[in-house]
Structures are given as C-alpha cells and as structure tokens.
C-alpha cells in the first residue's frame, strides 16, 4: 500500500511518522506544554454546552461552598432545620475533598460523584440562590408535621378510593 502513494506523499508520511515517533511522551501533538489529563491544557471542553473549562474549579469549589456555609451560619435558620443539616453535610464534604486533592480534579469528581468539577461549582452557585429563597420565605417555618397521606398500595383500586372521597 505504501508503494501505491506518490513520491511526495511517501515523503510526507515518513516526515509525519518521524515527528510523532521522536516526540517525547506526555506532550500533546498540538502543543509543546506538558499535558495533565483533565486539567489545564489537557481539558479543552467539559462537553456541556454553556459550561466552559475552569482551570481553577477545585479552588472555586472551596470558595463557593464556604460562602454557602457562612451564609447559613449568619442566618436565623435553626441548626436543626433539615435543609440546613443536609446542605452543610454536602458542603463540608465537598470542601474536604477539594482541600485534600487540590491538584487532582479527577479525584474530586470521583469522590463527589456529582459531575465534573465545573458542574460542582455551578451547583454551589445554584444552591446559594436556593438558600437565599429559602431564607427569604422562611420555609423551615412552613413545614407541617401532621400531614395526612393517602396510601393505596393497589393501583387497581384507585377508582374505588376516588369514589369514596367524592361521596364523603
């Protein structure tokens, strides 16, 4: 097959193969800088439309989640509110993971199991919006503890249950 190529094509193939073979490992074909997979120049896209690569995502995780914790601590939401308990656990865990792996975004992603590091930063931003709404509306005060729940394990009897409710 190689002999079927023109003389110019043969030279181009040889030159390309020589360049690739002589290139040191750990370097990209398009750059002379060392590539760290999933970080810096090694990650060119998140694969998510509208979410650019953030080379400082791990440190941004720490900053955003700490801001979330600080906002909750400064609020008048009770420490026993379930929303606060859950958000604090998530935030503290993600801060801990990010602090233990500052130069390894892949490890942070693996340990958090909630997407890419850029997505974790976005989640923190979104949670701050939810927290602001939760505090503004004081939603922890509006939870009723005695809620009647209609439980019907047999869906085939749904019509009977509905008929009983309408007749009463």
C-alpha positions as CSV (number, residue, x, y, z in Angstrom):
1,X,0.0,0.0,0.0
2,X,2.9,2.4,0.8
3,X,4.3,1.8,-2.7
4,X,0.9,3.0,-4.2
5,X,1.5,6.5,-2.8
6,X,3.2,9.1,-4.9
7,X,6.8,10.0,-4.1
8,X,5.6,13.3,-2.4
9,X,3.0,11.5,-0.3
10,X,5.6,8.9,0.8
11,X,7.9,11.7,2.0
12,X,5.0,13.4,3.9
13,X,4.1,10.1,5.6
14,X,7.8,9.5,6.6
15,X,8.1,13.0,7.9
16,X,4.9,12.8,9.9
17,X,5.8,9.3,11.3
18,X,9.3,10.6,12.3
19,X,7.9,13.6,14.0
20,X,5.3,11.6,16.0
21,X,7.9,8.9,16.9
22,X,10.5,11.5,18.1
23,X,8.0,13.4,20.2
24,X,8.5,12.8,23.9
25,X,5.7,11.1,25.8
26,X,3.4,13.3,27.9
27,X,3.3,16.0,25.3
28,X,0.4,16.8,23.0
29,X,0.7,16.9,19.2
30,X,-0.8,20.4,19.2
31,X,1.3,22.0,22.0
32,X,4.8,22.0,23.5
33,X,3.5,22.2,27.0
34,X,3.1,19.1,29.2
35,X,-0.5,17.9,29.3
36,X,-2.1,16.8,32.5
37,X,-5.2,14.8,31.6
38,X,-8.4,16.5,32.7
39,X,-6.7,19.7,33.9
40,X,-5.4,22.9,32.4
41,X,-4.5,22.5,28.7
42,X,-5.4,18.8,28.9
43,X,-9.1,19.6,29.3
44,X,-10.3,21.6,26.4
45,X,-14.0,21.1,26.9
46,X,-16.5,20.0,29.5
47,X,-18.7,18.5,26.9
48,X,-21.6,20.6,28.3
49,X,-22.9,23.4,26.2
50,X,-22.5,26.7,28.0
51,X,-20.2,25.4,30.7
52,X,-16.5,26.3,29.9
53,X,-13.5,24.6,31.3
54,X,-12.4,26.3,34.6
55,X,-8.7,25.6,35.4
56,X,-9.4,26.9,39.0
57,X,-12.5,24.8,39.6
58,X,-11.2,22.9,42.6
59,X,-10.3,26.1,44.5
60,X,-13.6,27.7,43.4
61,X,-15.4,24.7,44.9
62,X,-13.8,25.6,48.3
63,X,-14.7,29.3,47.9
64,X,-18.3,28.8,46.8
65,X,-19.2,26.1,49.4
66,X,-17.5,28.1,52.2
67,X,-19.6,31.1,51.2
68,X,-22.7,28.9,51.4
69,X,-21.7,27.7,54.9
70,X,-21.0,31.3,56.0
71,X,-24.4,32.5,54.7
72,X,-26.2,29.7,56.6
73,X,-24.2,30.5,59.8
74,X,-25.2,34.2,59.6
75,X,-28.8,33.4,59.0
76,X,-31.6,32.8,61.6
77,X,-32.4,29.4,60.2
78,X,-32.3,26.9,63.1
79,X,-29.5,24.4,63.1
80,X,-32.0,21.6,63.3
81,X,-33.7,22.5,60.0
82,X,-33.3,19.5,57.7
83,X,-32.4,21.6,54.7
84,X,-29.6,23.2,56.7
85,X,-28.4,19.9,58.0
86,X,-28.3,18.3,54.5
87,X,-26.6,21.3,52.8
88,X,-24.0,21.6,55.5
89,X,-23.1,18.0,55.2
90,X,-22.7,18.2,51.4
91,X,-20.8,21.5,51.6
92,X,-18.4,20.3,54.2
93,X,-17.7,17.0,52.4
94,X,-17.0,18.8,49.1
95,X,-14.7,21.3,50.8
96,X,-12.8,18.5,52.5
97,X,-12.4,16.5,49.2
98,X,-11.3,19.6,47.3
99,X,-8.8,20.6,50.1
100,X,-7.3,17.0,50.1
101,X,-7.0,16.9,46.3
102,X,-6.2,20.5,45.2
103,X,-4.2,19.4,42.1
104,X,-6.4,16.4,41.1
105,X,-9.8,17.4,39.7
106,X,-10.4,13.9,38.5
107,X,-10.1,12.6,42.1
108,X,-12.5,15.3,43.3
109,X,-15.0,14.3,40.6
110,X,-14.7,10.6,41.6
111,X,-15.1,11.2,45.3
112,X,-18.0,13.7,45.0
113,X,-19.9,11.6,42.3
114,X,-21.9,14.6,41.1
115,X,-20.4,15.5,37.8
116,X,-17.3,17.4,36.7
117,X,-15.6,20.0,38.9
118,X,-17.1,22.8,36.8
119,X,-20.5,21.4,37.5
120,X,-19.8,21.3,41.2
121,X,-19.0,25.0,41.1
122,X,-22.3,25.6,39.3
123,X,-24.2,23.5,41.8
124,X,-22.8,25.7,44.6
125,X,-23.9,28.8,42.8
126,X,-27.4,27.4,42.3
127,X,-27.6,26.3,45.9
128,X,-26.8,29.8,47.0
129,X,-29.8,31.0,45.0
130,X,-32.0,28.3,46.6
131,X,-30.6,29.2,50.1
132,X,-31.5,32.9,49.5
133,X,-35.0,32.0,48.5
134,X,-35.3,29.6,51.5
135,X,-34.2,32.3,53.9
136,X,-36.4,35.0,52.4
137,X,-39.5,32.8,52.5
138,X,-38.6,31.3,55.9
139,X,-39.6,27.9,54.5
140,X,-38.5,26.0,57.6
141,X,-41.4,27.5,59.5
142,X,-44.0,26.3,56.9
143,X,-43.5,22.6,57.3
144,X,-46.5,20.8,58.7
145,X,-45.6,17.8,60.8
146,X,-49.0,16.2,60.8
147,X,-49.8,15.7,57.1
148,X,-52.4,13.1,56.1
149,X,-51.1,10.8,53.4
150,X,-53.4,8.7,51.4
151,X,-51.7,5.4,50.9
152,X,-53.1,2.9,48.4
153,X,-50.7,0.1,47.6
154,X,-53.1,-1.4,45.0
155,X,-53.4,1.0,42.0
156,X,-56.3,-1.1,40.5
157,X,-58.5,0.2,43.4
158,X,-57.8,3.9,42.6
159,X,-61.2,4.4,41.2
160,X,-62.9,2.9,44.4
161,X,-60.8,5.3,46.6
162,X,-61.7,8.3,44.4
163,X,-65.4,7.3,44.5
164,X,-65.3,7.1,48.4
165,X,-63.7,10.5,48.7
166,X,-66.3,12.1,46.3
167,X,-69.2,10.5,48.2
168,X,-68.0,11.7,51.6
